[in-house]
């Protein structure tokens, strides 16, 4: 199903159908037209214009400095290069602090090509999620490790290991689904918790550092290509697909898609137990 075998654009209905059929799908970040074109050609189902650009492009030590202007610019660029992937874009730090601000900023991303917006947080996002979905703006809720809350979390730590915290995450995931979330993204949670949440929800669940049982997997494109400064310690869930490619970057992208769709990535060494 990878490398150009799928010609029709990916929609939320496509992902919902995959979940029902038990098919895995591959997601990846992109920040410019060139990478978006290559990823779409490789069969990536969901492209995320992530606020991770603050770290991998701008050189910041967190995502917090990223602005709406940054996100609008990069979403517009990615939209020009994308062909068939579903295009998701992050609402950056403090871009959804009030209802008017949430609507205005989400609309701005949709107007430059985003097809779904991603917000970080738990049940407190329910009203914002309902507000957006009722107005035709699909929402991906991002739970677990939420980088925009890094100062509150005290670092990049696995979330949900404590039984009470795990129960809370399951309950809040259901609340967000009921509020109208179209997708849930789980970051840095134990395998068993990601499995339980994925099975409890009707909507597709995407994982990063959440084990093999989520419906889809996502990585930062710089990580899966090994484009990382030598002095930076990579997260456990990262795999560099470039060394095993015989066709450069395009081959690495296709290898990633195949590994996700065939259930070969993430492997046990990439998971938290």
N, C-alpha and C positions, 0 to 999 in steps of 0.2 A: 504493500500500500504506500510505500515511500517513493522518493525520487520521481516525481512527476506523474505517478500513476493515477493520482486523484486530480481531476480537472475542475470540479465544482467548488465554489467558495465555501469555506467552513463557516457554519453559523452555530448559534446556541442549540438549535435543534439537532445539528450534526453531533455535537458533543453529548447531548442527552441520549441520542440513539446509540452512541458508542458505549455509554455507561450501561444501558439496558442490555447490550450485546456482550458486555465484558471486554470490549476492545480498549486497549491503552492508547493514549495520544500524547504527542510530544509538544512541549512549549519551550520557548527560548526568548531571551531579551534581544532587542535590536534598538539602535539609536540613530541609524542613518539609512538612506535609501539603498545603498549598495549591499549591506548585510541583510536588509529586509528582503531584497530580491533573491539573494542566495538561499536564505532560510525558507522562503516560500517555495523555491524550486526544489529544495531538498525534501519537502513534505511536512515541514513544521505546521502543526495545526493551529497553534495560538502563538502570536508574537506579542510580547509585552514590552512597551516602552516604559522601562522602569526608572524610578527615581534613583536606582543604583547608579545611574549616569553620574551622579554627584561624586561617587567614589572612583569609578572606572574611567570616566572621561575628564572630570574636572579636578581630580586630585584631592578631594576632601576626605576626611576620616570618618564621615557619616553621610547619611542622606539628607540631613536636616537643612543644609544651605540651599537645596534645590528649590527653584521658584516655579510659579505657574508659567512665566515666560519661557523658561527652559523646557518645560514639559510640552508646551504648545509648539515650540520650534521643532523639537525632536519628533513629536508625534506627526507633524506635518511632513517631515523628511521621510519617516518610515512609511507613511501612507503612500507616498509616491512610488516607493520601491516594492511594496507588498502587492501580491497578486491574489492569492486565494486564502491566506491564513486569516483567522479571526484576530482583529487588532485590538489589544487591550492597553490602556494607559493608566498610570498611577496618578492619583490626586496627591500632590506632595504635602509635606508637613504644614499643618495649620491652614490648608486650603479648603477644609470642610468643617470649620469651627462653628459655623452658624448655618441656618437653613438657606438664607439668601445667597451666602457665599458658596455653599455646596452646589446649589442649582446653577449659579453663574459659572463656576469653574468647571463643573462637569459638562455643561453645555459647550463651553469653549473647546474642550478636548474633543467632544463629538463632532463639532463643526469643522475640525481640521483632520478628521478621518478615524478617530477612535470609534469602536463599536461596542465597547464595554469599559467602564471605569473601575479601578480598584481602590478600595479604602481599607486602612489598617485599623483593627480594633475588634472588640467583642460585642456584647449585647447592646452597649450604649450606641452602637451604629444603627440599631433597628429602625429608628424614626427616619434617619437620613436615607437608609436603604429603601424604605417604603416611599419616601418622598420622591426619590429618583425613579424608582421602578414604575410608579404610577404615572410618571411623565414621560415614559418611553426610553429611559436611560438605564440599560442593564448594569448590574452591580456585581463585582467580584469582591467578596469579603475576605480579608487577609487576617488569619488568626495564628496563634502560636508565638513564635519570635517575630515581633513587629519592629523593624529597624527604626521607625520614626519615634518609638518609645524607648529607645536604647538607654537613655539617662534614667528613666524610671525602672527599667528592668535590671540595670546595673551591669550591663555587658551582654555579649552575644552568647546566651545560655539556652540550653534545651529547656523547653517549656512542657508542662503537663506530666512530669514524673511523680509529683505528689498526687495521691489518689483524689484528694479534695479538689485540687486544681484541674485534674483530668475530668472529673464529674462536671465541674463548672464549664469547661470548654465544650463538652458534649452538649450540655443544656443550651449554651449560648449559640452554638452552631445551629441547633434546631430553631432557635429564636430568629436568627438571621435568615434562615431559609423561609420561615413563615412570613417574615417581613418583605420577602420578594427577592432576596439574593439569587442570582442566576448561577453563580459559581462560588465555591469556597476554595481558598488557597491556605494550606497548612505549611508552616515553616518550622523546622527544628523541633519536632515532637517525636516521642517514642513510636516504634512500629505498631505496637498493639493499640495505642490510642488513635493513630491515624486510620488504622483498619476499622476500628469501632465507629469512628465518625463517618467514614466513607460508606459503611454499610447502613448507617442510621439515616443518611440523607438521600433524597431522590435526585438532588442536583449533582453535577459533576464536581469532584474534589481533585484539586491539583496539589501535588506535594513537592517540597524541596527540603531534603533532609528529613523526610517523613516516611521513609520506607517504600516498599514495592507495591503496596496494596491500594494506593490511591488510584483514581481513574486516569490521571495524567501526571507527568513529571515536568518540572521546569528547572532551568539553570540560567546563570548569567553567561552570555556568549563568550565573554573574555575568559571565564573559568574553564569552560569546556574546550577551549582552544589553547589553554595554557598561557594566555597573555596576562601574566600576573608578575609583578615585581618580585625578585628573588627573596627580598627580606620580609615578605608578607606570608604568614602562615595560613594555608588554605583550609577551609572547613572540611570536616570529615566526608561530607556528602559530595564533594567535587571530584570529577573525573576529567582528565585531559584526553580527548578523543583524537587529537591531531597525530600523535605518534603512530597510531595504527592505520592511518589513512594513506592510501597510495595515490590519492587525487587531491592533495592539498586541503584547503579549507572546505571546499565543496564536498569532498569525500568524508571529512570529519563530521560535517553537519548531517550527511546521510547516514553515517555510522551511528550517530547519536539517535536519530529517528528510529532506525532499525532496532537498536538496543532497547529503547523504551517500548516500542510496539511489541517486541517479542518477549518482554518481561525480563530481559537480561540486565537492565539497569533501572534502579540501583541494585547493586549486589550487597550481600551482608556487610561487607566492610565499609559501606557508605551509610549505614543505618545506625540509629540510636535505639538501644533496647532498654 
